[in-house]
Structures are given as structure tokens and as C-alpha cells.
Amino acid sequence: MEVDTNTNREKVQLSVTGMSCASCALTVENSLRGVAGVHSVSVNSANGRAVLEIDDLKVDLQTLAAAVSSQGYGVDLDGLNAGESPEDREREARRREFADLRVRLLLAIPLSVLVFLFAISSKLPLLRNLDAGFNQVLQFLMSIPVLFIAGRMFFIRAWIAFRHRNADMNTLVAIGTGAAFLYSAFLMLAPWLSSHPRSENVYFDTATIITTLILLGRFLEAQAKGKSSQALRQLMELAAQNARVIRDGVEVEVPINDVVLGDRIRVRPGEKIPADGILIEGESLVDESMLTGEPLPAAKKEGDEVVGATINRTGSFIFEVRGVGTDTMLAQIVRLVDNAQASKPPIQKLADRISGVFVPVVMSLAVAAFIFWFDFGPEPRLLMALSSFITVMIIACPCALGLATPTAIMAGTARGASLGVIIKGGESIEAAQRLDTVVLDKTGTITAGSPRLTALFPAPGINELELLRLSASLESSSEHPLAEAIRVEAQQRGIEISPITGFEAVLGSGVRGESENQTLRLGSWDWLDSEGIKMPADRQIYMDLENDGATLLFLGKVNQFLGAIAVEDPIKEGSPEAIAELKRMGLELILLTGDNRRTAEAVARRVGIDIVVAEVLPEGKTNEIRRLQDLGHKVAMVGDGLNDAPALARADVGISIGTGTDVAMEASDLTLVKGDLRAAATAIRLSRRTLRTIRQNLFWAFIYNILGIPIAMGLLYPFFGILLSPVIASAAMALSSVSVISNSLRLKGFQPNLMEVKS
């Protein structure tokens, strides 16, 4: 909890139980918004969390819990009072949900298969001669555990929604499967009411299979949702566990929780920096890639800031603690990811929105049909009225409506996986379809993420191999990533390096050492020039390379210039093609990076991006995403590093590079497994195709009901004497479900090279 003492406003997070869809989240949100003293509320059905800003003096947790309970949902106050974090409570709730769904599926799948086999017994040699009545009893008995044990959650939640005058997807599932089951059970007990053969008038298989399919969809969804909290846990695990504190002139190793403001801490090479602070003694190179995403370490000297969880690469130093606990940069990043995930608005599924009206209307029409034919129908009026009522319920069964979204999502995500795109759920698909802007990180996303030697420029009188040998020899004792790039190139060319004595690294300038009785220097132009080495008169070629994003290292000895080496983070294969493809899809592209502007603009020019935002830290990236969203844009963020995680979570769609950090992948909605940026275009196209399929499914599901319900009510009977049989209605219901599934399965043929029109 966070309290603003100036306004008495407090931010709280509640773990809400019982939510299963976006309409549930909307119901909870409206109930909380109606509590006096609540200033803002955002409910996320994906993580079961409500984030509120309340007046600390007017409202308490019990009042909020009562508001949620009044709508049939619950609040985990026990975990909150016990001091558990929202992430811990969410993780435990997901674990329980996942385990519960797994048990339900283990019961439902084998029984559904058996019911299906008995339903087609006339086509199976071993079951062909089975008595029809006994067959129906077996189907009936095996259907009961599937519907009322494995699938009881649908009926319970539908009943809760009904008691609170709501209707959601659970209502649709319960009515659909329940109507099929009750109709079948009724005709099993009174077969003389059907004019069809006994073996054809029950549909227990329809009820059980649909229940099992929807349970499977919930299981896969729970599996994907359960990963969301892992991002926060992985972030926190980056922090150092201990610190070497200097107290009374003695170094003492203490747990990180014992570090206080003003402590002086020594950090040795290779160690994590335990907290935020100011360097007061020594100098070093610090790997800050967790903040900037850049591979090159930053030079630190007295007076410079250091950040907790970054890694000291070279020298030992002492810093004074200026930030601990929740005040560290790492803790701020954790909050950014957490807040961004919680702030995502729940996406209203079309089926959920319409179900609030559709279900009551269908039930009213069924009752109206019963009353009309009971009063005015031919004899036997009761039988005709009952038949009409059941027929309306059966033909209006929203099974196709319930399957429209999950089957398309399952097919789309499966096809995405085969193409190297991991999609976390249906909300990611729906959000990706509406994108108009794509923001891309640079390092590890557009570029390879590690420096490589790209060019050698030997001075007159020296060849490339000699230039590389001397440079690699001098860098053999350096831990700098640029040195690693030079050593790797020398190793690949089979060059043997010479021993170096008197090696010295000059922070921020370069390195020097003795080799073969000569002093070598490798570093920046200005440093070699200041050391008395006569540099070339024409520097333009090197300036052009630097303007194109390369880092230049110059080699010299005594007063002789020996040559230059270009090292850069190369553009990934496929990045220019991917960016061109995203542009053809009508998307605006922005390069957003923590790197310096010169390098960022050089990379942007090479790949064809016009807009560049450079030199930003994680919070700056998140703020840029928020700014674009405030302007009305639907934004995707593509990145690979820890520093990208808050922006990935904040964006409407976060797309992570699979070769990047686990934190980035867990904070994102889509993951490109192979790290190929071209897969981002594939992911967006697939999302558009999948959502188009969902819309087609919903259209045909509703058209089926719009045309079928009047006929089921007996509209044609006064004119043509045609009264729709419940058997035909059941067959039509099954056919509608099959058509929806078949349409969804067409996604398996999706090809990434086919251009999609933005819908």
C-alpha cells in the first residue's frame, strides 16, 4: 500500500477470486467504483487483481470486499492481512486453479471419449448390437460426472451470475450443455415422446464434448496467465543478497536488508552492486545493461552514480548508499512492470457483451413459445408446448457462440507456435489486431546485441593481420566487450598474440602496454593525439564510420600511428526486411533506445526508421509508450532486455525477442522464439487473421440463432404445418458447433508470406 499524506489517498491492490472473463472484471470494477471514497479502479481479469486509489479516511478493505461479494465474487483478505504480496497471492491462486483444471480434465477427457464412442455405436462393430435403451443409460451415467463434477464450475458461476442479475460466458456454457443434457435425459426417460428411433434422439455426447473442450481452453489459458507473475519474481531475484559494508574501518558482510542509508560498501570485480549510491573511492567499468540494454559497460569514477543489481566488471571501489529497499532503481522497475500489467484495461469479448441480453431473451422466447402453444396449439397441447420450449432452448444453445472465440484462439496460437511466435492468450490477439504503431528497441532487437569487429584500416607500411595481432595482444588482458570483439576476430583468423607487460587501462580513454620492446596504445583519437602520437591528417573516413554507428579504436606506438579498427553492433539479418514489411502493413515505426543519439540515428537510417527517441532509461521508455497511448495510438513494443520489461508490459501488445532475457519474455504478450524480427510481422498478421476468424464464427453463430429461433418457436406451423423437431434442432446445434470449429481450423493453413489487409 502507498499513502499520499497530502491527499490522504491510498493505493491498494486486492486479489479478486471467481473471475473468469472480461465481463467479470467489468462487473467487479463497476461494483468497486460505486463505493464512496474510491477515486479510481482498474480490474484485470488476467491476473485477478484490482488496483484502486481510495480515500484512506472514508473507506476500508472490508467495505471494498463487501462490494465485490455483493456481485458474487470474493476478495482474499486473509492473505492480505497476513502480509502476503499481491504477486504471492496471485501465484498461489494460479497454482490452485491450474491444479484444479488439470484434475477436471483427467476426469472429463476419458469419459467424453467413451460417451462419443457409445453415441456412434451403430458404426462400431463391437457396439453395433448394443441395446439402444441400455446404450442411452450408459451415456447418461457417464455424462453426469463430466457436466456436474468436471464442469460444475460453469453451473455454479452461472447461478451466481443469475442471482446477481448478470450473464456471462459461464451462463452460455451452462445453458447450452444443460439444455442438451436435460433434453436427452427427458427423452431417455420418455422415448415415446419422440417420433425418431431411440438411438437418434439423445445428445449426451454433444454436452460432454463441449464441456471438455471449454475446460481445455480454460486450462491452456490458466497456464499462460500463470507466467505473468514470474516476471516480477525474476526481477527481484536480480538484487544482491549480501553487501560488504565498511563500519568502524572494518569490512563486514551483512544481509542486504541490514544495509541503511549512508553505509559505505566495497564492491569487488565481478560482484553485483548491492544498492544505489555515489562512488566515493576508486574507479571501474560497470555493466549497466539491465538498465540501458547496451552491451558496453559504463566508466565510473568518483562522484558518479551506481545502481543496485548492476555488475562491477573491473576495478574495486567504495560507494556511499543513497537508496535501499523500495527506493532503488530495481524496485522502481518492479513497480513499473507491476503497474503496467495491472493498468491494462480488460478487453470485452463480443460474446460476453451480447450474452447479457441474449440469454434472457432466449429464455423469454422459450417461455413465450410454451405459453402460446399451450393456450392455442393443437392437441396434445402440453406435448407441443413442451416440445417447442425444448426446441427453442436446444436450437438457441449458445455452444457455437461459446466455441467461436476459444477454438479460433487455440488454432491461431498453435499455428503461431509452429511459426516461432508464442502468443499468451486471446487478449493479445485482439489487441494486436488494432495496432497502428510499433516501437522497437535497438540492441538485441534490430541489432545483434554484441560488438563485432567489422573493418581494419592499417596505416601505410603495416598489413591488416599485423594490425589485428598487435591490437589483440594489447587487449588480451582487458575485460571490455570491445576487447572481446577484437580477440574473437583474431582467434577466428588463427592469429597468435604476443605477451604484454605493464598493461594499464586508462578509464574512458583506452589501454596501453609493452610488447616487443615497444609501448602500444589503443583507444580514442583524442587520447592517442594527447599522448603525442602523430595522427593522420584526414579523419573524414573515420568520422563517416562513427556517424554510421561504428566505434573506432586507434592503435599507435611512440609517435607512430599504426591503424584503426571499427567495431559495431551489426544489424541483425532480416531486420531491414522486417521493418519494410511492417511499414507496408500501415504501421508507424519508432526506434526507442537507451543508447546515444548518434548511434541510434545511424541504425535507424540503415534500417529505414524515421522517428528516433534515444538516451532514455526504463521509466523514459514507459513514459513514451504512455504518451503515444494518450494520443490515441494502439502501441506494440518490441524488445529483448530487462530495461524493456516495463515498456513491454505497458504497451497494448508487448513483443519480446526470444533470445533476450526471461524477464522481457514474461512481461510481454508475444514472444518471437528465434529472435528474428520478421516474426513480428507474422505475429501481427496472424492476430488479424485470427480475429477475423473469430468475427466470422460469431457472425454465423448469431445468424444461426436469428434464423433458427423463430422456426423453433413454430413460426412456420400456421402457414405450412411445419414444426421443427428437437432432434433436428439438436442436429443443427451440433452442426453449428462443427462449422465454427472447422472455420477455426482453417488457421492451420495460415502462411506468413501472405499479405493481410488491415481490418
N, C-alpha and C positions, 0 to 999 in steps of 0.2 A: 504494500500500500504506500502511496505517496500523498502527502498532505501539503497544500499550498496555504501557508499560515496567513497570507494576505486576504484570501477569499474564503477560507475555510472549506475549500473544495478538495475532495479526496478522490484519488483514482483507485478503483478496486477491480479485481478480477474474480469472477465466480465460475466454478465448474458446474455446468448445467448437464443433467442426466436426462436421457429419454429422447433426445433429439435424433431424428433420422433423415431429415431432408431440409431443403432450404425454407420450405413453408413453416416448418417447426421453428426455425431460427427467427423468422419474421413474427410468428406468434409470441415467442418469448420476448423479443425486442419490443413489441408493442405493449406487452404487459408491464415491462420494466419502465418504459417511457411514461407510462401513466402514473407512476409513483411520484408523489410530491417530493421535491428535493433532488430529483435526478435531472442533471443538465444535459447529459449525452449518453448514448448507449450504442454499442456495436456488438452483435452476437454472431459468432462464427460457428456454423454447424459442423465445419470440417474438424475443428479441434475441441468442440464442446465448451467453448469459453465465451463468457460475456465480459466485456470491458466497459466500465461505467465511470462517469465523473459525477460525483454526488456531493451534496451539501452535508458536510460532516456533522452539522448540528441538527439536521432535520430528519435524517433517515439512517437506519441501521441495517445490518445484514439480515436480521430476522424479517424485517419488513420486505426486503427485496426477495428473500426466499419465499415468503408467503405469496407475493405477486406471481412468481414463477409457478408455484404449486397450484395456484388457482386455475392455471391453464393445463394442468395435468403433467407437468414436468417437475424435476427435482433439482435441488442445489446441494452440493457436497460441503455442508458446513462443518462436518466432523473433521475432514482433512484440513480445512482452512483454520479451524480453531487449534488443531494440533501443530500448526506451524509449517505444514507442507506447502511447497511452492506449487503454483498452478501447473508448471511443467510436470512435476512429480505426480500430481493428481491426474493430469491428463494421460500420462504414460500408463498409470495403473488402470485407469478406465479403459484405455485402448487394449491393454493386455487382457482384461476380463472379457471385453467384447469379442476380441479375436478368438479367445479360447471357447467362448460360448457358441459362436457361429461355427467353429470347427466341429464341435460335438453335434450340433444340429445337422450339419451336412453329412456327418458319418451315419446318422440315423436316416436322413431323408433320401440320400442317393440310392442305396441298395433297395429300399422299399419302393421308390419310384420306378426303378428299373423293373422290379417284379410286377408292379401294377400294370406297367406298359406291356409286358410280355403276356400277361393274362388278358389284357384288352384286345390283343391281336391273336388270341389263341386259335382262332379259326384258320389262321395261316401257318401255324406251327404244328408239325406232325405229332409231337409228343403231347400237345394240349388240345388237339383238334376235337377229340371225343369227350372232353370235359363237360359235365352238365352245366348248362347256362346259368341256372339258379345258383349252384354251388360256386361257379366262377365269380358271379357278382358278389356273393358273400365274402369271398376271399379278397376281392378288390376293395370292398367296403372296409374290412378289418385292417388291411394294410394301409389304407388311406388315412385312417384315424390318427395313427402316430405322426404321419407326415404333416397333416394340417394342424392338429391340435397339440402336438408336442414340439416338433421341429419348427412349425410355423405359427405357434401360438402368439408370438410377439406381434404379428400383424393384426390378429383379432383383439388382443389386449389394447394395443395402441389405437386401433380404430375405435374401440369402445370408449377409451379415454377422450379421444378427439370428439366423438359424438356427444359425450356428456358435457363437453365444453363448447358445443355448437360449432365445431370445426370439422374439416375434412381434409385429409392429405393422402399421400400415396399409400399409406397403410390402409386407409379406408377403401381405396380402389382394389388393392390386393385382397383384402378380407371379403369384400362383396363379390368379387369375381370368382375366387376359389370357393368361397362359401356357397354361392348360388349353384355352381356346378356340382358341388358335393351334395347339397341338400336335394337338388332336383334328382340326382342319380339315386340317392338313398330312398326318396319318396317312391320312385318307380320300381325300385328293387322290392320294396315292401308291398306295392300295389301295382304289379305288372299289367293287370287288366285295363289300367287307365291309358295304356299306350297301344296304339294300333300297329306298332312296329315289332319285329321279332325281339325277344327278350335280350338277345345277345347284342342288340344295337342301341339300346336305349339308356345306357349309363355312360358317364364320362368322368369316372374317378381318376383315370389316367391324366386327363386334362388338368384337374385340380392339383394332383400331386406333382406333376412335372413342372407346372408353372410355379408352384411354391418352391420347389428345389432350385429352379433357375434364378429366381429372385433372391433366395438365400445365398446362392453362389455369387451373385453380383454384390450383395452386401458384404460378403466375406472378402472379396477382392478389394472392395472399397475400403474396408477397415484395415486391410493390410497396407494399402497405400497411405491412408491417413496416419497410421501409427508411426510413420517415419518422420513426421513433421517436427516432433519434439526432439528428435535426435540431433538436429542442427544446433539447438541451444546447449545440449549436453556436450557436444563436441567442442563448441566454443569455450565453455567453461573449463574443459579439460586442457586447454592450451596454457592456462595460467601455471606459473611455477608453484611448487608445493612448499618449498623452503627458501629461506634467504639467509645470506651470510652478513649479519648485522655487526657493525663496529660499535661496541659500548664500553666506555671507560678504557679505550685504547686496545680492547681485546675483541677479536673476531669470534662471534658466537653464531652457530647455525640454529635458527629458530623456525617454527612453522610460519607460513605466510600470514596466518590470522593474527600472529603476535606482532607483526610489523605495524608501526604507528608513524604518523606524520612527523617529519624531522629526522627520522632514523637515517644513518649513513650505512650504505650497503656496498660491499665489494662484489663485483661480477668478474669472473674469470672467463678466458676464451672458451667458447662452445656452450656457455651457460645461458639459460633464459634470464631475462631481466625480470625481477620479481614484482616490481611496481612502477608507477610513473614517477618521474623525478627530473632533477637537474644534475648533469655531470659536473663534479667539482674537482676531480683529480684524475689525470691520465687521458688517454685518447684511444680510439678504436674505430673499427668498422662494424656497424650494426645492421643485421639483416632485418629490414622492416617490411618485407614482402607481405606479411599478414595485414599491414595497413595500406600500403601503396600498391601491392600486387606486382611491383617491379623486381627483377632479379638482382640488380646491382645493390650492394649494401651502401648505407649512408655513412659518411665520415662524421665522427662525433669527437668534439673537443670540449674543453672546459666551458661551461655556460650553456651548452646545448641540451635540449630536452631529450630524454629517453622514455620509452613507452614499455609498460609491462607486457610480458609474453613475447616481445621481440628477442632476437638471439644475438648475443655478442660473438662476433666472428674472429677477432684477432686479439687486441691488447686487453690487459686487465685495467679496470677503472673503478672509481668510487663515485656513487651518486647519492644525492640527498632526496629522500622520499617526499613527493608533493601530492601524491594521490594513491589511496588504497581502497580496497573493497569496491563499493558501488561507484566510487569516483574515478576509477581507472578507465582508460580508453577501451580496454577489452570489455568491461562491464557495460559501457555505453553502446558498444557494438551489439552485445547480447540484447540490450533493451531495444535497439533499433530493429533487430530481426524479430523479436517477440511482438513489438508494437505493430510492425508492418504486417505480420501474419494475422494478428488479431483484427487489424483495421480493414481487411478485405471484406467488402460487402457480400452477403450471401447471394448467390445467383439463383434467381427464381426460375425453376423449371416450368415450362409451359404447362405440362401435365399437372403439376402441383397447383398452379394458379387456377386452372379451369376446374379442377376436381372439387373445389369448394362450392361450385354451382352445379356441376354435372351430376354428382352423386345424389344430392337431394332431389334434383329434377327427375332423374331416372326413377327413384323410389316413388315419387309422387305420381309419375305417369303409370307405373305398375299398379299402384293402388287405384288410380282412376280407371284403368282398364278393368280391374277386378270389379269395382262398383258398377261400372256401366254394363258389363255383360251379365252380372248377377241380377241387375234390375231389368235389362231389356234383351238379354240374349235368349237363344232358343234352348229348349230343354236338352239335356240336363244343364241348367244354368250354372249350378255350382261348379260342375266339372269344367265348363267352358271358361268361367271366370277364373278358376284356379289355373287352368292351362294358359290363359292369356297373361296372368300375373307372372307365372314362372317363365314364360317365353320372353316377356319383356326383360326380366331380370337376367335371363341367360344371354339373350342377344345383345343386351346393353352391358354385359360383363366387360369391365374395362381392362381385361387381360392384355389385349393388344396395346392399349394405352399404357399399361404398366410396363410392357416389354419394349415399347418404342425407344425409350432412351437407353436403358441398360444394355440391350443387345447391340445397339449401334456403338455404344461406348466400348463394350467388350471387344467387338470386331475391330474397331478403329485402333484401340490400344494394342491389340495383338498384332495388327499389321504394322503399327509403328515400331513395336519391338523388333519385328523381323527386319525393319529398315534401319535399325540402330537409333531409334527415338523412344525413350521411355516417358510415357505420359502418366501422371499420377492420378488423374481422375477426370470425371465429366466436366467439372467446373473449369479445368484447364483447357479443355477442348472448346467449351463455349466462349471463354474469354479470348482465346487465341483467334477465333474466327472474326472478332471485331477489331483486331489491331489495326492501327494506322501509322504507328511509329515504332521503330526498333532502335534501341540504344545498345551499343556494343562496347565492351571493354576492349583494350588493346592487347596487353601482354597475355599470352596463353589462349587468346580467343581469335584475334586476327593474326597475331604473330606467334612464333613457336614457343616463346616464353623462356628461352635460354640463349645467351650470346654465342655467336659463331664467327669465326674468322672468315671474312668474305673477300678480302683483297690484300695484296702485298705490293708495296711501292718502294723497291730498293733504290738507293742513291747510285749514281754512276760509279762503277768500279766494284759493285757488290751485287751478287745474284740473289734471287728470291730465297733459295734454300739456306744461304748463309744468314740472311736477314732473319729468317724464321728460327734458325738454330740458336743464334745469339739471343733473340727475344725469349724463346722458350727456356733457355738456360737461365736467364735472369729471372724469369717468372716461376722457376721450379720451386722456389721457397715461398711463393705468395699464395694466399688463400682467396684472393679476389676472383670473382667469376670471369672477369676479362682475362685473367691469367690462365684460368682453366680452359677457356676457349683457345688460347694460343698453344697450350700444352697438348690439347686434344688434336689440333691440326698437325703439330709436329709428330705426334705419335702415329697418326694415320699415314703420314708420309715416310715413316721409318727413320726419322732423324734422331741421332744420338745427341743428347745435350751434354754440355760441359759443366764441370763443377764450378760453383760460385762461392766466393768468400766475401766476408764483410757485407752481407746482404742487409739492406736497410729500406724500409718502406717509409716514404715521406707522405704523410696523410694528405689526401686531396690533390696530390701532385704526380706521384709516380714511385718508381723503385730504382735503386742503384746497387751495384755490386761489382766485385773484381772477378774477371775471367781472363785467363791467358795474359796476365800482367797488364791488363788494361781496365780502366774504370768505365763501366757501361751504365747508361741511364735510359730508362724507358718511361715515358709519361706524356704529359700535356706539352703542347707547343710552347706556351708561355714559360713553363718550368725549365725546359731544355734551353730556351733562349736566355733565361736568367742565370743559368749555370755556365754560360759562356760558350755554348755550342753554336756554331755558325749555321743558322737555319737557311733553307732555300729562299731565294728572292721571291719566287712565285708561289703563293699559298692558295691560289684560287681553286685548284683541283681538290685540295683537302677541304676547303670551305664548302664546295659543292656537295661533297660526300656527307659532311656534317649536316648540311641543310636537308639532305635526303634521309637523315635519321641515323647515320652511322656514327660510332665513337672511334676517333682516331688516336692512336698511340704512336709516339715518335721515338726512334732509337738513335742514340748518339754516344760517342766516346771522345773524351778530352774536348777538342773543339771541332770534331768532325761529325757531320750528320750522316747517318747510315741508312735511313729509310723510314717508312711509315707503314703501319698496319691498321686496316679497317676491320672493326668488329661491330656487329649489329645483331639485333634480334630479328631474324628473317621473317618475311611474310609466309604464313602457312600456305601450303598447297591447297588450292581451292577457295581461298578467301576472296580474291577478286571476283571469281565467278559467282560465288555465293552472294556477294554484295550487289553485283549486277542483277542477279535473279530477284533478290528482294526488292530492288528498285522497280523491276518490271512488274512486280506484284502490286505496285502502287503504294509502297511503304516509304515513309521518310526515315532516313538513317542518320544517326548521331554517334560520333565517337566520344566516349566518356572515359577518361583515364586519369590516374594519379601521376603519370609521367609528365615530363616538362613539355611545354607547348611546342617547341621546335621539333622535337622527335614525334610528337603526336600529329602535328600538321603534315610532317613528311610522310608518315604512314598513311594518313588519310588521303593524301594526294595519290599515292601509289595504288590504293585500292578503290578509289572513286567515291569517297565520302566527303560531303561538302561542309558539314557542320561539326565542329570540334569543341569539346569542353575538356580542358586539361588542368592538371595540377590540383586535383580535388581528392580529399580524404573520404573515407566511407560515408560519413554524415553528409558530405557535399554531394556524393552520388545519390544518396537517398533523397536529398532536397531537390535535386534536379529532376528526378523521377516524379516527385510530388508536384513540382512546378508544372511539368508537362501535363500531368493529370488534372491539375486545377484549370488548365487552359482547355480542357475538354478532350484531350488525346487519350487513346487507349494504347498503353505503352508496354512493349516487351523489353526486357533487359537480358542481354546475353553476356555471361561472364564465367570465370573459372576459379577465382581466388576467394580467400576469406574476406578480403576487403570488398568483394562484390556481394556478399551474402545479404546485407541489409537491403541493398537496392534490388536484388533478385526477389526478396520477399515482398518488398513494397510494390513492385511493378504489377500490372494487371496479369502479366504472364512472365515468370522467371524462367529463362532457358540457360541451363548450365552446361559447360563443356565437360564431358565425361572423364577427360584426362586431368581435370583440375582437382580441387580439394573436395573432400567429402562434405564439408560444411556447406559449400556452394551448392552441391548437388542436392543436399537435403532441404535447403532453403528454397529451391526452385520448383517450378511446376513441370517442366520438361527437361530431360537430360539427353544430350547428344553423346551417345556411348563412345563413339570412335573419335570424338573431338574434332570432327570435320564440320566446319561452319555451313557447308552446303546442306547439311541435315536440318538446319534451322528453317530453311525454305520448305523442305519436305514436311517438317512438323506443322508449319502454318497451313500448308496446302491440305495436309491430311485432316487437320482440325476443321477446315472449311468443308471438306467433303463429308466428314463425319456428321457435322451439324446439319448439313443439307439432308443427309440420310435420316437423321432424327426428325427433321421437319416433314419429310416425306412420310415417315412412319406415323407421325401424329396426324397428318392430314388424312391418310387412308383409314386410320383408326376412328377418327371422328366422322368421316364420310360414311363409313360402315354403320355407325350408330345412328347418324342422322337419317339414313335411308331405311335402316332395319327396324328401328323402334316403332315408327308408325305402322309398318306392316305387322309387327309383332302384336301391336295393340288391337289389330283387327280392322285396319282402315280399308282393306280390300274386300272384306267379307260382305258388306251390304251391296257391293256392286258386282262382284264376281264369285261370291261364295267361297273365297279363298281365305283360310285361316292358317296361319303359319304354325307348324308343329314345333314343339320344344326340341324335338330331335333335330329338325333342320336348323333351328336356331343354334343348337349346340354345335352342329357341324359348321355352321357359318362362323360361330365364335372361334372354333378351333382353326378354321381356315384363315381368319383374320390374323390370328397369332402366328400361324405359319408364314403368311405373307410378310408380316413385319420382320420375322427372323430371317426369311430369305432375302429380303431387301437389305438388311443389315450385313448379311454375309457377302454381299457384293463388294464390300470394302476390302475383302481379302485380295481382290484384283487391282487395288489402287497401285498406280505406278508413279514414282516420284518425278519422272521426266515429263508428265503431262501437266500443262499449264492450267491452273484453276482460275476462274473468273471470280473476282472479289464480290461476295454477296452482301 
